[in-house]
Amino acid sequence: MIETLLFLAEAHSEVESGFGLNLDIFETNLINLTLLVGILVYFGKPVLSKILTERRSKIAEQIQAVEQKKKQAEVTLANEQKKLEEAKVIAAKIRSEATTNAQKAREAILAQGEKEVQRLREIAGKDLSSEQEKAIAQLRARVVALALEQARSQMDNMLNDDVQRKLIDRSIAKLGG
């Protein structure tokens, strides 16, 4: 449209000086570009400045929001690092307590094991003593049984009917007179 206006303006000025077409492309483009830039500057400056101002304010708001998020992230990071340090301290304390408890449990288990070994030794000693006494009692019973059997067999050989009569008569004599 601007080109049309320019073309008409040129044609009008040439009409006054004479009618003709300006076929010089460089000259007409330069005039067109100058007019176009001038119109854009005149009409576009307020629009462009408004767009740039809005863009600048949006960018400033975004920068502010990012800086605020950065500050919040730094605070959160500091808090989390503090929590991490506290967790490390607690973990060290738990490890220390676990080591202490493990040592106490080990000592208690060793003491219990020692008591159990002592108890088993006592039981084994008692069992050994009672088995020894049983064996001695069995041997005594066997010796007595063998002695009685041998004495009986000797008595049977020694006490025949004649010897028994003599023994009875002697006993009666001592008793009765």
Residue frames as a rotation matrix with the C-alpha (Angstrom) as fourth column:
MET 1
0.575 0.818 0.000 0.00
0.818 -0.575 0.000 0.00
0.000 0.000 -1.000 0.00
ILE 2
0.449 -0.495 -0.744 2.82
0.120 -0.792 0.599 2.36
-0.885 -0.358 -0.296 0.85
GLU 3
-0.627 -0.700 0.342 4.48
0.406 0.081 0.910 1.54
-0.665 0.710 0.234 -2.37
THR 4
-0.058 0.703 0.709 1.30
0.989 -0.054 0.135 2.38
0.133 0.710 -0.692 -4.18
LEU 5
0.816 0.346 -0.462 1.13
0.462 -0.872 0.163 5.74
-0.346 -0.347 -0.872 -2.42
LEU 6
0.003 -0.911 -0.412 4.73
0.048 -0.412 0.910 6.41
-0.999 -0.022 0.042 -3.25
PHE 7
-0.597 -0.188 0.780 4.20
0.721 0.300 0.624 5.37
-0.351 0.935 -0.043 -6.78
LEU 8
0.404 0.832 0.381 1.22
0.903 -0.429 -0.022 7.70
0.145 0.353 -0.924 -7.06
ALA 9
0.688 -0.221 -0.692 3.20
0.189 -0.865 0.464 10.53
-0.701 -0.450 -0.553 -5.46
GLU 10
-0.429 -0.903 0.027 6.00
0.193 -0.063 0.979 10.00
-0.883 0.425 0.201 -7.91
ALA 11
-0.387 0.364 0.847 3.60
0.921 0.186 0.341 9.77
-0.034 0.912 -0.408 -10.76
HIS 12
0.710 0.682 -0.178 1.93
0.688 -0.725 -0.031 13.01
-0.150 -0.100 -0.984 -9.64
SER 13
0.349 -0.657 -0.668 5.25
-0.037 -0.722 0.691 14.79
-0.936 -0.217 -0.276 -9.37
GLU 14
-0.681 -0.595 0.427 6.24
0.372 0.222 0.902 13.48
-0.631 0.772 0.070 -12.76
VAL 15
0.159 0.804 0.573 2.90
0.984 -0.084 -0.155 14.55
-0.077 0.589 -0.805 -14.15
GLU 16
0.800 0.105 -0.591 3.77
0.181 -0.981 0.070 18.07
-0.572 -0.162 -0.804 -13.22
SER 17
-0.066 -0.890 -0.451 7.15
-0.496 -0.363 0.789 17.71
-0.866 0.276 -0.417 -14.78
GLY 18
-0.229 0.074 -0.971 5.96
-0.930 0.279 0.240 15.30
0.289 0.957 0.005 -17.30
PHE 19
0.715 0.566 0.411 4.51
-0.656 0.746 0.113 11.96
-0.243 -0.351 0.905 -17.34
GLY 20
0.080 -0.674 -0.734 6.88
-0.609 0.550 -0.572 9.02
0.789 0.493 -0.367 -17.04
LEU 21
0.963 0.179 -0.200 7.69
0.013 0.711 0.703 5.99
0.268 -0.680 0.683 -14.99
ASN 22
0.210 -0.914 0.347 10.73
-0.976 -0.216 0.021 5.83
0.056 -0.344 -0.937 -12.77
LEU 23
0.855 0.116 -0.506 12.19
-0.219 0.965 -0.148 2.50
0.471 0.237 0.850 -13.66
ASP 24
-0.236 -0.969 0.079 15.31
-0.448 0.037 -0.893 2.85
0.862 -0.246 -0.443 -11.52
ILE 25
0.469 0.475 -0.745 14.83
0.301 0.707 0.640 0.07
0.830 -0.524 0.188 -8.98
PHE 26
-0.353 -0.698 -0.622 17.56
0.853 0.033 -0.521 1.25
0.384 -0.715 0.584 -6.61
GLU 27
-0.904 0.021 0.427 16.23
-0.100 -0.981 -0.164 4.76
0.415 -0.191 0.889 -6.38
THR 28
0.019 0.993 0.119 12.62
-0.557 -0.088 0.826 3.70
0.830 -0.082 0.551 -5.82
ASN 29
0.372 0.075 -0.925 13.58
0.523 0.806 0.276 1.01
0.767 -0.587 0.261 -3.26
LEU 30
-0.687 -0.677 -0.263 15.68
0.624 -0.364 -0.692 3.47
0.373 -0.639 0.672 -1.31
ILE 31
-0.688 0.523 0.503 12.81
-0.524 -0.838 0.155 5.93
0.502 -0.156 0.850 -1.15
ASN 32
0.326 0.848 -0.419 10.39
-0.282 0.510 0.813 3.12
0.903 -0.147 0.405 -0.24
LEU 33
0.045 -0.383 -0.923 12.67
0.759 0.614 -0.218 1.83
0.650 -0.690 0.318 2.49
THR 34
-0.905 -0.398 0.152 13.21
0.233 -0.761 -0.605 5.31
0.356 -0.512 0.782 3.90
LEU 35
-0.330 0.869 0.370 9.50
-0.711 -0.486 0.508 5.98
0.621 -0.095 0.778 4.00
LEU 36
0.411 0.492 -0.768 8.83
0.047 0.829 0.557 2.53
0.911 -0.265 0.317 5.47
VAL 37
-0.365 -0.627 -0.689 11.41
0.784 0.192 -0.590 3.00
0.502 -0.755 0.421 8.19
GLY 38
-0.909 0.054 0.414 10.09
-0.185 -0.941 -0.282 6.47
0.375 -0.333 0.865 8.93
ILE 39
0.050 0.998 0.040 6.49
-0.641 0.001 0.768 5.21
0.766 -0.064 0.639 9.20
LEU 40
0.327 0.016 -0.945 7.60
0.443 0.880 0.168 2.27
0.835 -0.474 0.281 11.34
VAL 41
-0.720 -0.633 -0.286 9.56
0.570 -0.302 -0.765 4.54
0.397 -0.713 0.577 13.64
TYR 42
-0.757 0.451 0.474 6.73
-0.497 -0.867 0.032 7.03
0.425 -0.211 0.880 13.93
PHE 43
0.269 0.963 0.019 3.88
-0.783 0.207 0.586 4.55
0.561 -0.173 0.810 14.41
GLY 44
0.493 -0.077 -0.867 5.80
0.161 0.987 0.003 1.53
0.855 -0.141 0.499 15.67
LYS 45
-0.541 -0.798 0.267 7.89
-0.119 -0.242 -0.963 3.25
0.833 -0.553 0.036 18.34
PRO 46
-0.238 0.465 0.853 5.11
-0.962 -0.235 -0.140 3.41
0.135 -0.853 0.503 20.96
VAL 47
0.808 0.552 -0.206 3.99
-0.537 0.834 0.131 -0.16
0.244 0.005 0.970 20.20
LEU 48
0.344 -0.773 -0.533 7.54
0.186 0.612 -0.768 -1.43
0.920 0.166 0.354 20.14
SER 49
-0.593 -0.560 0.579 8.47
-0.428 -0.390 -0.816 0.45
0.682 -0.731 -0.008 23.31
LYS 50
0.210 0.746 0.632 5.34
-0.976 0.126 0.176 -0.92
0.052 -0.654 0.755 24.99
ILE 51
0.866 0.073 -0.495 6.21
-0.161 0.977 -0.138 -4.49
0.474 0.199 0.858 23.91
LEU 52
-0.063 -0.977 -0.201 9.83
0.161 0.189 -0.969 -4.03
0.985 -0.094 0.145 25.02
THR 53
-0.429 -0.019 0.903 8.73
-0.784 -0.489 -0.383 -2.52
0.449 -0.872 0.195 28.34
GLU 54
0.636 0.719 0.280 6.37
-0.770 0.568 0.290 -5.44
0.049 -0.400 0.915 28.96
ARG 55
0.693 -0.450 -0.563 9.07
0.132 0.847 -0.515 -7.89
0.708 0.282 0.647 27.96
ARG 56
-0.366 -0.863 0.347 11.59
-0.188 -0.297 -0.936 -6.13
0.911 -0.408 -0.053 30.20
SER 57
-0.129 0.388 0.913 9.19
-0.977 -0.205 -0.050 -6.24
0.168 -0.898 0.406 33.15
LYS 58
0.882 0.444 -0.159 8.43
-0.429 0.895 0.122 -9.94
0.197 -0.039 0.980 32.53
ILE 59
0.307 -0.860 -0.408 12.14
0.226 0.482 -0.846 -10.69
0.924 0.168 0.342 32.34
ALA 60
-0.489 -0.457 0.743 12.74
-0.550 -0.500 -0.669 -8.70
0.677 -0.736 -0.007 35.53
GLU 61
0.357 0.700 0.618 9.90
-0.934 0.255 0.250 -10.60
0.017 -0.667 0.745 37.26
GLN 62
0.887 -0.051 -0.458 11.32
-0.059 0.974 -0.221 -13.91
0.457 0.223 0.861 36.06
ILE 63
-0.136 -0.991 -0.004 14.80
0.045 -0.002 -0.999 -12.95
0.990 -0.136 0.045 37.23
GLN 64
-0.330 0.094 0.939 13.36
-0.874 -0.407 -0.266 -11.94
0.357 -0.909 0.216 40.58
ALA 65
0.732 0.661 0.164 11.43
-0.679 0.688 0.256 -15.21
0.056 -0.298 0.953 40.81
VAL 66
0.608 -0.587 -0.535 14.55
0.180 0.758 -0.627 -17.19
0.773 0.285 0.566 39.90
GLU 67
-0.428 -0.787 0.445 16.62
-0.279 -0.353 -0.893 -15.27
0.860 -0.506 -0.069 42.49
GLN 68
0.037 0.530 0.847 13.94
-0.994 -0.065 0.084 -15.94
0.100 -0.845 0.525 45.10
LYS 69
0.927 0.280 -0.251 13.91
-0.286 0.958 0.012 -19.63
0.244 0.061 0.968 44.19
LYS 70
0.158 -0.955 -0.250 17.70
0.112 0.268 -0.957 -19.63
0.981 0.123 0.150 44.39
LYS 71
-0.453 -0.281 0.846 17.57
-0.724 -0.439 -0.533 -18.12
0.521 -0.854 -0.004 47.88
GLN 72
0.507 0.713 0.484 14.94
-0.859 0.466 0.213 -20.67
-0.074 -0.524 0.849 48.91
ALA 73
0.807 -0.269 -0.525 17.07
0.004 0.892 -0.451 -23.45
0.590 0.362 0.721 47.42
GLU 74
-0.256 -0.950 0.181 20.11
-0.174 -0.139 -0.975 -22.16
0.951 -0.281 -0.130 49.35
VAL 75
-0.208 0.270 0.940 18.09
-0.970 -0.182 -0.162 -22.10
0.127 -0.945 0.300 52.58
THR 76
0.829 0.559 0.019 16.74
-0.559 0.827 0.054 -25.57
0.015 -0.056 0.998 51.87
LEU 77
0.458 -0.751 -0.475 20.24
0.053 0.557 -0.829 -26.80
0.887 0.354 0.295 51.04
ALA 78
-0.470 -0.631 0.618 21.59
-0.558 -0.330 -0.761 -25.35
0.684 -0.702 -0.197 54.28
ASN 79
0.183 0.633 0.752 18.76
-0.975 0.215 0.056 -27.00
-0.126 -0.743 0.657 56.24
GLU 80
0.930 0.185 -0.318 19.31
-0.266 0.936 -0.232 -30.33
0.254 0.300 0.919 54.52
GLN 81
0.057 -0.979 -0.198 23.06
-0.064 0.194 -0.979 -30.14
0.996 0.069 -0.051 55.11
LYS 82
-0.398 -0.117 0.910 22.37
-0.866 -0.277 -0.415 -29.40
0.301 -0.954 0.009 58.76
LYS 83
0.619 0.698 0.359 20.04
-0.764 0.642 0.068 -32.41
-0.183 -0.317 0.931 58.90
LEU 84
0.706 -0.432 -0.561 22.68
-0.075 0.742 -0.667 -34.52
0.704 0.513 0.491 57.18
GLU 85
-0.378 -0.877 0.296 25.28
-0.396 -0.136 -0.908 -33.51
0.837 -0.461 -0.296 59.76
GLU 86
-0.120 0.428 0.896 22.81
-0.987 0.043 -0.152 -34.30
-0.103 -0.903 0.418 62.55
ALA 87
0.872 0.457 -0.177 22.08
-0.483 0.861 -0.156 -37.65
0.081 0.221 0.972 60.93
LYS 88
0.247 -0.870 -0.427 25.81
-0.101 0.415 -0.904 -38.36
0.964 0.267 0.015 60.73
VAL 89
-0.534 -0.403 0.743 26.19
-0.734 -0.215 -0.644 -37.55
0.419 -0.890 -0.181 64.43
ILE 90
0.320 0.745 0.585 23.23
-0.903 0.427 -0.050 -39.77
-0.287 -0.512 0.809 65.29
ALA 91
0.831 -0.051 -0.553 24.60
-0.270 0.833 -0.482 -42.56
0.486 0.551 0.679 63.07
ALA 92
-0.224 -0.973 -0.051 28.00
-0.289 0.116 -0.950 -42.32
0.931 -0.198 -0.307 64.80
LYS 93
-0.394 0.163 0.905 26.26
-0.919 -0.076 -0.386 -42.44
0.006 -0.984 0.180 68.18
ILE 94
0.705 0.704 0.087 24.22
-0.697 0.710 -0.102 -45.47
-0.134 0.011 0.991 67.10
ARG 95
0.499 -0.606 -0.620 27.37
-0.160 0.639 -0.753 -47.20
0.852 0.474 0.222 65.82
SER 96
-0.520 -0.724 0.454 29.11
-0.553 -0.121 -0.825 -46.48
0.652 -0.679 -0.337 69.10
GLU 97
-0.057 0.597 0.800 26.18
-0.957 0.195 -0.214 -47.78
-0.284 -0.778 0.560 71.12
ALA 98
0.843 0.370 -0.390 25.93
-0.496 0.816 -0.298 -50.84
0.208 0.444 0.871 68.87
THR 99
0.042 -0.914 -0.404 29.62
-0.219 0.386 -0.896 -51.56
0.975 0.126 -0.184 69.36
THR 100
-0.620 -0.225 0.751 29.25
-0.750 -0.113 -0.652 -51.17
0.232 -0.968 -0.099 73.11
ASN 101
0.330 0.841 0.428 26.14
-0.889 0.430 -0.160 -53.34
-0.319 -0.328 0.889 73.17
ALA 102
0.711 -0.130 -0.691 27.83
-0.353 0.784 -0.510 -55.96
0.608 0.607 0.512 71.00
GLN 103
-0.402 -0.916 -0.016 30.81
-0.364 0.175 -0.915 -56.03
0.840 -0.362 -0.404 73.37
LYS 104
-0.435 0.322 0.841 28.50
-0.885 0.019 -0.465 -56.37
-0.166 -0.947 0.277 76.38
ALA 105
0.678 0.729 -0.096 26.51
-0.730 0.651 -0.208 -59.10
-0.089 0.211 0.973 74.63
ARG 106
0.324 -0.654 -0.683 29.75
-0.304 0.612 -0.730 -60.89
0.896 0.444 -0.001 73.73
GLU 107
-0.687 -0.601 0.409 30.94
-0.539 0.043 -0.841 -60.72
0.489 -0.798 -0.353 77.32
ALA 108
-0.055 0.756 0.652 27.55
-0.931 0.198 -0.307 -61.90
-0.362 -0.624 0.693 78.59
ILE 109
0.778 0.333 -0.532 27.53
-0.554 0.764 -0.332 -64.80
0.296 0.553 0.779 76.10
LEU 110
-0.102 -0.904 -0.415 31.08
-0.279 0.427 -0.860 -65.75
0.955 0.028 -0.296 77.06
ALA 111
-0.671 -0.086 0.736 30.17
-0.737 -0.023 -0.675 -65.60
0.075 -0.996 -0.049 80.75
GLN 112
0.392 0.889 0.237 27.04
-0.868 0.442 -0.224 -67.67
-0.304 -0.118 0.945 80.12
GLY 113
0.610 -0.234 -0.757 29.09
-0.398 0.736 -0.548 -70.15
0.685 0.636 0.356 78.09
GLU 114
-0.521 -0.849 0.090 31.65
-0.444 0.179 -0.878 -70.37
0.729 -0.498 -0.470 80.89
LYS 115
-0.354 0.494 0.794 28.85
-0.882 0.105 -0.459 -71.01
-0.310 -0.863 0.399 83.41
GLU 116
0.698 0.661 -0.277 27.37
-0.716 0.636 -0.288 -73.66
-0.014 0.399 0.917 81.11
VAL 117
0.164 -0.738 -0.655 30.76
-0.328 0.585 -0.742 -75.35
0.930 0.336 -0.146 80.72
GLN 118
-0.728 -0.430 0.534 31.23
-0.611 0.053 -0.790 -75.30
0.312 -0.901 -0.301 84.50
ARG 119
0.069 0.855 0.514 27.72
-0.910 0.265 -0.318 -76.72
-0.408 -0.446 0.796 85.01
LEU 120
0.740 0.175 -0.649 28.36
-0.532 0.742 -0.407 -79.45
0.411 0.647 0.643 82.44
ARG 121
-0.317 -0.913 -0.256 31.65
-0.382 0.371 -0.847 -80.29
0.868 -0.171 -0.467 84.16
GLU 122
-0.607 0.157 0.779 29.86
-0.781 0.061 -0.621 -80.55
-0.145 -0.986 0.086 87.50
ILE 123
0.518 0.854 0.044 27.14
-0.808 0.506 -0.302 -82.72
-0.280 0.120 0.952 85.96
ALA 124
0.479 -0.422 -0.770 29.76
-0.413 0.665 -0.622 -84.84
0.774 0.616 0.144 84.24
GLY 125
-0.632 -0.734 0.247 31.67
-0.528 0.175 -0.831 -85.14
0.567 -0.656 -0.498 87.53
LYS 126
-0.257 0.633 0.730 28.48
-0.855 0.204 -0.478 -86.13
-0.451 -0.747 0.488 89.38
ASP 127
0.737 0.529 -0.420 27.53
-0.673 0.634 -0.382 -88.56
0.064 0.564 0.823 86.63
LEU 128
0.036 -0.822 -0.568 31.04
-0.414 0.505 -0.757 -90.00
0.909 0.262 -0.323 86.71
SER 129
-0.735 -0.283 0.616 30.89
-0.666 0.132 -0.734 -90.33
0.126 -0.950 -0.286 90.51
SER 130
0.142 0.864 0.484 27.45
-0.831 0.369 -0.416 -91.93
-0.538 -0.343 0.770 90.42
GLU 131
0.714 0.050 -0.698 28.52
-0.546 0.665 -0.510 -94.26
0.439 0.745 0.502 87.59
GLN 132
-0.377 -0.913 -0.153 31.65
-0.486 0.336 -0.806 -95.09
0.788 -0.230 -0.571 89.54
GLU 133
-0.567 0.244 0.786 29.55
-0.772 0.176 -0.611 -95.80
-0.287 -0.954 0.089 92.65
LYS 134
0.581 0.808 -0.098 27.16
-0.774 0.512 -0.371 -97.92
-0.249 0.292 0.923 90.58
ALA 135
0.380 -0.524 -0.762 30.08
-0.468 0.602 -0.647 -99.83
0.798 0.603 -0.017 89.11
ILE 136
-0.700 -0.645 0.307 31.58
-0.559 0.228 -0.797 -100.36
0.444 -0.729 -0.521 92.59
ALA 137
-0.175 0.727 0.664 28.17
-0.840 0.241 -0.486 -101.44
-0.514 -0.642 0.569 93.93
GLN 138
0.735 0.428 -0.526 27.74
-0.661 0.623 -0.418 -103.86
0.149 0.655 0.741 91.02
LEU 139
-0.084 -0.861 -0.501 31.23
-0.436 0.484 -0.759 -105.22
0.896 0.155 -0.416 91.59
ARG 140
-0.703 -0.130 0.699 30.52
-0.711 0.145 -0.688 -105.66
-0.012 -0.981 -0.194 95.31
ALA 141
0.315 0.901 0.297 27.24
-0.827 0.414 -0.380 -107.40
-0.465 -0.126 0.876 94.55
ARG 142
0.638 -0.139 -0.758 29.01
-0.525 0.641 -0.560 -109.62
0.563 0.755 0.336 92.04
VAL 143
-0.483 -0.875 -0.039 31.83
-0.498 0.311 -0.809 -110.37
0.720 -0.371 -0.586 94.50
VAL 144
-0.465 0.394 0.793 29.29
-0.805 0.185 -0.564 -111.15
-0.369 -0.900 0.231 97.26
ALA 145
0.634 0.752 -0.181 27.28
-0.751 0.542 -0.377 -113.34
-0.186 0.375 0.908 94.88
LEU 146
0.320 -0.609 -0.726 30.43
-0.421 0.595 -0.685 -115.15
0.849 0.525 -0.067 93.80
ALA 147
-0.691 -0.593 0.414 31.59
-0.605 0.161 -0.780 -115.50
0.396 -0.789 -0.470 97.41
LEU 148
-0.074 0.758 0.648 28.19
-0.855 0.287 -0.433 -116.86
-0.514 -0.585 0.627 98.48
GLU 149
0.754 0.347 -0.558 28.14
-0.624 0.644 -0.443 -119.25
0.206 0.682 0.702 95.58
GLN 150
-0.091 -0.882 -0.461 31.63
-0.387 0.458 -0.800 -120.45
0.917 0.106 -0.384 96.35
ALA 151
-0.691 -0.120 0.713 30.81
-0.723 0.095 -0.685 -120.69
0.014 -0.988 -0.152 100.07
ARG 152
0.348 0.903 0.254 27.66
-0.857 0.416 -0.305 -122.65
-0.381 -0.111 0.918 99.27
SER 153
0.639 -0.156 -0.753 29.52
-0.442 0.727 -0.526 -125.02
0.629 0.669 0.396 97.02
GLN 154
-0.521 -0.851 -0.064 32.19
-0.373 0.295 -0.880 -125.50
0.768 -0.434 -0.471 99.71
MET 155
-0.455 0.433 0.778 29.50
-0.858 0.022 -0.514 -125.89
-0.240 -0.901 0.362 102.34
ASP 156
0.650 0.710 -0.272 27.75
-0.759 0.625 -0.183 -128.47
0.040 0.325 0.945 100.29
ASN 157
0.247 -0.656 -0.714 31.00
-0.201 0.686 -0.700 -130.38
0.948 0.316 0.037 100.01
MET 158
-0.734 -0.622 0.272 31.86
-0.348 0.000 -0.938 -129.89
0.584 -0.783 -0.216 103.67
LEU 159
-0.486 0.621 0.615 28.46
-0.781 0.008 -0.625 -130.46
-0.393 -0.783 0.481 105.16
ASN 160
-0.571 0.347 -0.744 27.52
-0.281 0.769 0.574 -133.93
0.771 0.537 -0.342 104.32
ASP 161
0.459 0.881 -0.117 25.05
-0.183 0.223 0.958 -135.86
0.869 -0.418 0.264 106.49
ASP 162
0.308 -0.390 -0.868 27.59
0.840 0.540 0.055 -137.05
0.448 -0.745 0.494 109.07
VAL 163
-0.767 -0.634 0.096 29.12
0.538 -0.718 -0.442 -133.61
0.349 -0.287 0.892 109.56
GLN 164
-0.343 0.725 0.598 25.66
-0.375 -0.689 0.620 -132.08
0.861 -0.012 0.508 109.86
ARG 165
0.600 0.572 -0.560 24.65
0.246 0.534 0.809 -134.56
0.761 -0.623 0.179 112.60
LYS 166
-0.109 -0.734 -0.670 27.79
0.957 0.105 -0.270 -133.89
0.269 -0.671 0.691 114.55
LEU 167
-0.846 -0.187 0.500 27.27
0.152 -0.982 -0.111 -130.13
0.512 -0.017 0.859 114.27
ILE 168
0.083 0.958 0.273 23.65
-0.348 -0.229 0.909 -130.45
0.934 -0.171 0.314 115.43
ASP 169
0.565 0.107 -0.818 24.57
0.595 0.634 0.494 -132.68
0.572 -0.766 0.294 118.31
ARG 170
-0.509 -0.812 -0.285 27.31
0.819 -0.355 -0.452 -130.32
0.266 -0.463 0.845 119.41
SER 171
-0.669 0.331 0.666 24.95
-0.214 -0.943 0.254 -127.34
0.712 0.027 0.701 119.25
ILE 172
0.454 0.878 -0.150 22.31
-0.127 0.231 0.965 -129.20
0.882 -0.419 0.217 121.28
ALA 173
0.225 -0.451 -0.864 24.90
0.869 0.494 -0.032 -130.18
0.441 -0.743 0.503 123.82
LYS 174
-0.820 -0.552 0.156 25.99
0.443 -0.782 -0.438 -126.60
0.363 -0.290 0.886 124.29
LEU 175
-0.400 0.752 0.524 22.41
-0.470 -0.659 0.588 -125.46
0.787 -0.011 0.617 124.62
GLY 176
0.561 0.819 -0.121 21.02
-0.364 0.375 0.853 -128.15
0.744 -0.434 0.508 126.77
GLY 177
0.413 -0.395 0.821 23.74
-0.911 -0.190 0.366 -129.26
0.011 -0.899 -0.438 128.85
